[in-house]
Amino acid sequence: MGGACTKAGSEPAPDVTRKPSVDAMKDDVENDDDSEAGDVVGDVPASPQKGKNFRDRRLTMSQVRDPKASDRNKRLSVYGGGSDQDVGPVVEDVQITTIAAKSIPGLEPVPGGAVAKINQDRAVALHPFAGDGKMALLGVYDGHGKQGEQVSAFVKQHLPGLIEKHPLLLTKPATALKEAYVQCDELLASSQIEASVSGTTAVSVFVKDQTYWVANAGDSRAVIGRYKGGKKALVALDVSFDQKPDTPAEMKRIIAAGGHVTPAGANGSPARVWHNFRGLAMARSIGDHNASSVGVIAEPDVHQYSFDKDDAVLIIGSDGVWELLESQQVIDIAMQNLSQPTEDIVDRIIEQAAHMWKVEEGDYRDDISCIVLRLPWLEPSITPMA
């Protein structure tokens, strides 16, 4: 893959000072082809320190060379260009009052203000799913790179069908989700979309009655809000875990594949895995096919849970939500609006995320997507909307 890649064992792995949140989970089925994940909810991990400038610290794909590369004068841009036309709807409608979803485009600064940019997020909320009113599929896909909106649109179009038609969906959902992600990535590679240096995160939640499976590749996130100490407050519990290049298990795979990882910076700049002078800020994604040779994979991390009697809400969001809001802050917004319709909870979360982007970044804002599932989601009193 070029001079940016170092072979396994040719240099020591970077020091990692942040404990990965995935350590809190004991039900990871990443290395178990057939077993289903256990029913465990982990603690909420601390978020990394944030820097001053989003563009400098947090772009998913770095626009500068690997600092280990010898030719330090060469720069490479992987953004810009592309069509101004959005690719299809970002959200599917559902006819049940306990589910709501919304996505808004980000903003780009221009002289005198800001303009809407191409929305590279896609969100999908399907109920009933596979013809069953006790099943639902929820997903958020956050594209990145020059063709990011095409990749996320492709995943939104194809991944739900691959999951629905998988022969093991009802018997081994974790296996079905993992294999459907890989199949979707393979379909993308054979499509007309140029996904060598473009990709998408993908967090999907498959719900079957009172059990749900969370499949995650990248750094979009799913969070449960659970009552503690009666009904006075909700506590945020992450049920998906960001896959960073310097997470020990992820970095081990990358180094073994000949990849090079730079650690996260003190100012909040992300760890990156380098390939052909490009630095990707995640260890798993659908797309980014050039990075597959250095250990970046599409197979998701899958966890299985059961809804607890004290669970009030499940929230899924793209990085536009989580970059400037902690999981607990988002759950607090939901708590404050539980008496309102589900659509209002989504709106309040997106409004607060957009406000924080304005406060922290001025005229720049990332795309923001959010899905809310109220619990109990199959309460008998809940009826389909007219």
C-alpha positions as CSV (number, residue, x, y, z in Angstrom):
1,M,0.0,0.0,0.0
2,G,3.0,2.4,-0.3
3,G,5.5,3.9,2.0
4,A,3.0,4.8,4.7
5,C,2.5,1.2,5.8
6,T,4.9,-0.5,8.1
7,K,5.1,-4.3,8.5
8,A,4.1,-6.0,11.6
9,G,7.0,-6.1,14.1
10,S,9.0,-3.4,12.3
11,E,8.3,-0.9,15.1
12,P,6.6,-0.9,18.5
13,A,2.9,-0.2,18.6
14,P,2.1,3.3,19.8
15,D,1.3,3.7,23.5
16,V,-2.4,3.7,24.3
17,T,-3.4,5.6,27.4
18,R,-7.2,5.5,27.0
19,K,-8.9,2.3,28.1
20,P,-11.2,1.2,25.3
21,S,-14.9,1.1,26.3
22,V,-15.2,-2.3,24.7
23,D,-13.3,-3.7,27.7
24,A,-16.4,-3.1,29.7
25,M,-18.3,-5.6,27.6
26,K,-17.9,-9.4,27.9
27,D,-20.3,-10.4,25.2
28,D,-18.3,-9.5,22.1
29,V,-18.9,-12.1,19.4
30,E,-16.2,-10.8,17.1
31,N,-14.1,-14.0,17.3
32,D,-17.0,-16.4,17.8
33,D,-18.5,-17.4,14.4
34,D,-21.6,-19.2,15.7
35,S,-22.3,-18.2,19.3
36,E,-24.7,-15.4,20.1
37,A,-23.7,-12.5,22.4
38,G,-24.6,-12.4,26.0
39,D,-27.0,-10.0,27.7
40,V,-24.8,-7.4,29.3
41,V,-24.8,-3.6,29.3
42,G,-21.5,-1.9,30.0
43,D,-20.6,1.2,31.9
44,V,-20.5,4.6,30.2
45,P,-16.8,5.3,29.2
46,A,-15.3,8.7,29.5
47,S,-15.0,10.7,26.2
48,P,-11.7,11.8,24.9
49,Q,-10.6,15.4,25.4
50,K,-11.9,17.7,22.6
51,G,-9.7,20.2,20.8
52,K,-10.4,23.6,19.5
53,N,-10.9,23.1,15.7
54,F,-13.1,20.3,14.4
55,R,-11.5,20.3,10.9
56,D,-8.0,20.0,12.3
57,R,-8.7,17.4,14.9
58,R,-11.6,15.2,13.7
59,L,-12.0,14.8,10.0
60,T,-12.5,11.1,9.4
61,M,-10.0,11.0,6.6
62,S,-6.9,13.1,7.1
63,Q,-5.8,15.4,4.3
64,V,-2.2,15.2,5.2
65,R,0.4,12.5,4.8
66,D,1.4,9.9,7.3
67,P,4.0,11.7,9.5
68,K,6.2,8.6,9.1
69,A,6.4,9.1,5.3
70,S,9.6,10.4,3.9
71,D,8.2,13.0,1.5
72,R,6.7,15.5,3.9
73,N,6.1,18.3,1.3
74,K,3.4,16.4,-0.6
75,R,-0.2,17.0,0.4
76,L,-3.3,15.1,-0.7
77,S,-6.9,16.2,-0.5
78,V,-9.5,13.5,-0.4
79,Y,-12.5,15.9,-0.2
80,G,-14.1,18.3,-2.6
81,G,-16.0,18.0,-5.8
82,G,-18.9,15.6,-6.2
83,S,-22.5,16.3,-7.0
84,D,-24.6,18.9,-5.2
85,Q,-27.7,16.6,-5.5
86,D,-28.6,14.5,-2.5
87,V,-29.0,10.8,-3.1
88,G,-32.5,9.7,-2.1
89,P,-34.3,10.1,1.2
90,V,-32.4,9.9,4.4
91,V,-35.1,8.4,6.6
92,E,-37.8,5.8,6.0
93,D,-41.2,6.5,7.6
94,V,-42.6,4.0,10.2
95,Q,-46.2,3.7,11.3
96,I,-45.7,3.3,15.0
97,T,-45.6,6.1,17.6
98,T,-42.7,4.7,19.6
99,I,-40.1,5.2,16.8
100,A,-39.0,8.5,15.2
101,A,-36.0,9.4,13.0
102,K,-34.6,12.6,11.4
103,S,-31.5,13.7,9.6
104,I,-30.3,17.2,8.7
105,P,-27.4,18.3,6.5
106,G,-24.3,20.0,7.9
107,L,-23.1,23.5,7.1
108,E,-20.1,24.8,5.3
109,P,-18.7,28.3,6.0
110,V,-18.8,30.8,3.2
111,P,-18.0,34.5,3.2
112,G,-20.8,36.2,5.2
113,G,-22.2,33.0,6.7
114,A,-22.8,29.3,5.9
115,V,-24.5,27.1,3.4
116,A,-25.9,23.6,3.6
117,K,-23.5,20.9,2.5
118,I,-24.3,17.6,0.9
119,N,-25.7,15.3,3.6
120,Q,-23.6,12.2,3.8
121,D,-25.7,10.7,6.6
122,R,-28.4,8.2,6.0
123,A,-30.9,6.8,8.6
124,V,-33.4,4.0,8.3
125,A,-36.2,2.9,10.6
126,L,-38.2,-0.1,9.5
127,H,-41.3,-1.4,11.3
128,P,-42.7,-4.0,10.8
129,F,-39.5,-5.7,9.7
130,A,-39.5,-8.9,7.7
131,G,-43.3,-8.8,7.9
132,D,-43.3,-9.2,11.7
133,G,-44.9,-6.4,13.9
134,K,-42.7,-7.6,16.8
135,M,-39.5,-6.9,14.9
136,A,-37.8,-3.6,13.8
137,L,-34.6,-2.5,12.2
138,L,-33.0,0.8,13.0
139,G,-29.8,2.1,11.4
140,V,-27.6,5.2,11.0
141,Y,-24.9,5.3,8.3
142,D,-22.5,8.3,8.3
143,G,-20.6,8.6,5.1
144,H,-17.1,10.1,4.6
145,G,-14.8,10.8,1.7
146,K,-15.6,12.3,-1.7
147,Q,-18.3,9.7,-2.4
148,G,-19.4,9.4,1.2
149,E,-23.1,10.2,0.5
150,Q,-23.2,7.6,-2.3
151,V,-21.7,4.9,0.0
152,S,-24.1,5.6,2.8
153,A,-27.0,5.7,0.4
154,F,-25.9,2.3,-1.0
155,V,-25.7,0.8,2.5
156,K,-29.2,2.2,3.4
157,Q,-30.6,0.7,0.2
158,H,-29.0,-2.8,0.4
159,L,-28.1,-3.6,4.0
160,P,-31.7,-3.9,5.4
161,G,-32.6,-6.4,2.6
162,L,-29.5,-8.5,3.2
163,I,-30.3,-8.7,6.9
164,E,-34.0,-9.5,6.3
165,K,-33.1,-12.3,3.8
166,H,-30.3,-13.9,5.8
167,P,-31.2,-17.5,6.7
168,L,-29.9,-17.2,10.2
169,L,-31.7,-13.9,11.2
170,L,-34.2,-15.6,13.5
171,T,-31.9,-18.3,14.9
172,K,-28.5,-16.6,15.1
173,P,-29.1,-12.8,14.6
174,A,-25.5,-11.9,15.6
175,T,-24.1,-14.1,12.8
176,A,-26.7,-12.8,10.4
177,L,-25.8,-9.2,11.1
178,K,-22.0,-9.7,10.8
179,E,-22.4,-11.6,7.5
180,A,-24.9,-9.1,6.1
181,Y,-22.4,-6.3,6.7
182,V,-19.6,-8.1,4.9
183,Q,-22.0,-9.0,2.0
184,C,-23.0,-5.4,1.7
185,D,-19.3,-4.3,1.6
186,E,-18.7,-6.9,-1.2
187,L,-21.7,-5.6,-3.2
188,L,-20.4,-2.1,-2.8
189,A,-17.0,-3.2,-4.1
190,S,-18.6,-4.6,-7.3
191,S,-20.8,-1.6,-7.8
192,Q,-20.1,1.5,-9.9
193,I,-19.4,3.6,-6.7
194,E,-15.8,4.5,-6.2
195,A,-15.3,3.4,-2.6
196,S,-11.5,3.0,-2.4
197,V,-11.1,6.0,-0.2
198,S,-14.8,6.7,0.7
199,G,-16.8,4.8,3.2
200,T,-19.5,4.9,5.9
201,T,-19.9,4.0,9.5
202,A,-22.8,1.7,10.2
203,V,-24.6,1.1,13.4
204,S,-27.7,-1.1,13.2
205,V,-30.2,-2.3,15.8
206,F,-32.3,-5.3,15.1
207,V,-35.2,-5.6,17.6
208,K,-37.1,-8.8,18.1
209,D,-39.8,-8.5,20.8
210,Q,-37.8,-7.6,24.0
211,T,-34.3,-8.6,22.7
212,Y,-32.1,-6.5,20.5
213,W,-28.8,-6.8,18.7
214,V,-26.5,-3.9,18.1
215,A,-24.1,-4.2,15.1
216,N,-21.5,-1.4,14.9
217,A,-18.7,-0.6,12.4
218,G,-17.1,2.8,13.1
219,D,-18.1,5.6,15.4
220,S,-21.8,6.2,15.2
221,R,-23.4,5.2,18.5
222,A,-26.4,3.6,20.2
223,V,-27.2,4.5,23.8
224,I,-29.9,3.2,26.3
225,G,-31.5,5.5,28.9
226,R,-32.3,3.6,32.0
227,Y,-34.0,4.7,35.2
228,K,-31.9,4.5,38.3
229,G,-33.2,5.2,41.9
230,G,-36.8,5.2,40.9
231,K,-38.2,7.3,38.0
232,K,-36.3,10.5,38.9
233,A,-33.4,10.3,36.4
234,L,-32.1,8.3,33.4
235,V,-28.6,7.0,33.3
236,A,-26.9,6.7,29.9
237,L,-25.5,3.2,29.0
238,D,-23.6,2.9,25.7
239,V,-24.6,-0.3,23.9
240,S,-22.2,0.2,21.0
241,F,-18.6,1.1,21.2
242,D,-16.5,3.2,18.9
243,Q,-13.8,1.3,17.0
244,K,-10.7,3.4,17.0
245,P,-7.4,2.4,15.4
246,D,-5.6,2.6,18.8
247,T,-8.1,0.3,20.6
248,P,-5.8,-2.6,21.5
249,A,-7.8,-5.3,19.7
250,E,-8.3,-3.2,16.6
251,M,-4.6,-2.1,16.6
252,K,-3.4,-5.6,16.9
253,R,-5.3,-6.6,13.8
254,I,-4.1,-3.5,11.9
255,I,-0.4,-4.0,12.9
256,A,-0.6,-7.7,11.9
257,A,-1.9,-6.6,8.5
258,G,1.1,-4.3,8.0
259,G,-0.7,-1.1,8.9
260,H,0.7,1.9,10.8
261,V,-1.3,3.6,13.6
262,T,-0.7,7.0,15.1
263,P,-2.1,7.5,18.5
264,A,-4.7,10.1,19.5
265,G,-3.3,13.6,20.2
266,A,-3.5,15.5,23.5
267,N,-5.8,18.0,21.9
268,G,-8.4,15.4,21.0
269,S,-7.2,14.7,17.5
270,P,-8.1,11.1,16.7
271,A,-5.9,8.0,16.3
272,R,-5.4,7.1,12.6
273,V,-4.6,4.1,10.6
274,W,-2.5,5.0,7.5
275,H,-2.7,3.7,4.0
276,N,-1.3,5.3,0.9
277,F,-0.7,8.6,2.7
278,R,-4.3,8.8,4.0
279,G,-5.1,8.5,7.7
280,L,-8.5,7.0,8.5
281,A,-9.9,7.7,12.0
282,M,-11.7,4.4,12.5
283,A,-10.7,0.8,12.4
284,R,-13.9,-0.6,10.8
285,S,-16.2,0.8,8.1
286,I,-18.2,-0.3,5.0
287,G,-16.2,0.9,2.0
288,D,-12.6,2.4,2.4
289,H,-11.5,-0.5,0.3
290,N,-7.9,0.6,0.0
291,A,-7.6,0.4,3.7
292,S,-8.7,-3.2,3.8
293,S,-5.1,-4.2,3.1
294,V,-4.0,-2.7,6.4
295,G,-6.7,-4.3,8.6
296,V,-9.7,-2.0,8.2
297,I,-12.7,-4.3,8.1
298,A,-16.4,-4.1,7.4
299,E,-17.4,-6.9,9.8
300,P,-19.2,-5.3,12.8
301,D,-18.9,-5.7,16.5
302,V,-22.2,-7.3,17.6
303,H,-23.7,-7.3,21.1
304,Q,-27.0,-8.8,22.3
305,Y,-29.2,-7.3,25.0
306,S,-32.6,-7.6,26.5
307,F,-34.7,-4.5,27.4
308,D,-34.8,-3.9,31.1
309,K,-38.0,-3.0,32.8
310,D,-36.3,0.3,33.7
311,D,-35.3,1.2,30.2
312,A,-37.1,4.2,28.8
313,V,-35.4,5.1,25.5
314,L,-32.9,3.8,23.0
315,I,-31.1,6.5,21.0
316,I,-29.0,6.0,17.8
317,G,-27.0,8.8,16.3
318,S,-24.3,9.7,13.9
319,D,-21.1,11.5,14.9
320,G,-22.9,14.8,14.4
321,V,-24.7,14.1,17.7
322,W,-21.9,12.6,19.7
323,E,-19.0,14.8,18.7
324,L,-20.1,17.7,21.0
325,L,-22.7,16.0,23.3
326,E,-21.9,13.2,25.8
327,S,-24.1,10.2,25.9
328,Q,-25.5,11.4,29.3
329,Q,-26.4,14.8,27.9
330,V,-28.4,13.3,25.1
331,I,-30.2,11.0,27.5
332,D,-30.9,14.0,29.7
333,I,-32.6,15.8,26.8
334,A,-34.7,12.7,26.2
335,M,-35.7,12.6,29.9
336,Q,-36.8,16.2,29.8
337,N,-39.1,15.5,26.8
338,L,-40.5,12.1,27.6
339,S,-44.0,13.6,28.0
340,Q,-43.8,14.8,24.4
341,P,-44.3,12.8,21.1
342,T,-41.3,10.7,20.0
343,E,-40.7,13.1,17.1
344,D,-40.2,15.9,19.5
345,I,-37.5,14.0,21.4
346,V,-35.6,13.6,18.1
347,D,-36.1,17.3,17.3
348,R,-34.8,18.5,20.7
349,I,-31.7,16.3,20.4
350,I,-30.9,17.5,16.9
351,E,-31.5,21.1,18.0
352,Q,-29.2,20.9,20.9
353,A,-26.5,19.2,18.8
354,A,-26.8,21.9,16.2
355,H,-26.6,24.6,18.8
356,M,-23.4,23.1,20.2
357,W,-21.9,23.0,16.7
358,K,-22.7,26.7,16.4
359,V,-21.2,27.5,19.8
360,E,-18.0,25.4,19.3
361,E,-17.4,25.6,15.5
362,G,-19.2,28.8,14.3
363,D,-20.3,28.4,10.7
364,Y,-19.2,24.7,10.4
365,R,-21.6,21.9,11.3
366,D,-21.5,18.1,10.7
367,D,-24.5,16.2,9.4
368,I,-26.7,15.2,12.3
369,S,-28.9,12.1,12.3
370,C,-30.9,10.6,15.2
371,I,-33.3,7.8,15.8
372,V,-35.3,7.4,19.0
373,L,-37.1,4.2,20.2
374,R,-39.3,4.7,23.2
375,L,-39.7,1.8,25.6
376,P,-41.7,-0.3,26.1
377,W,-41.9,-0.1,22.4
378,L,-44.6,-2.8,22.1
379,E,-46.8,-1.5,24.9
380,P,-50.4,-2.6,24.1
381,S,-51.7,1.0,24.4
382,I,-49.4,2.0,21.5
383,T,-51.3,2.0,18.3
384,P,-50.2,2.7,14.7
385,M,-50.5,6.3,13.6
386,A,-53.4,7.2,11.3
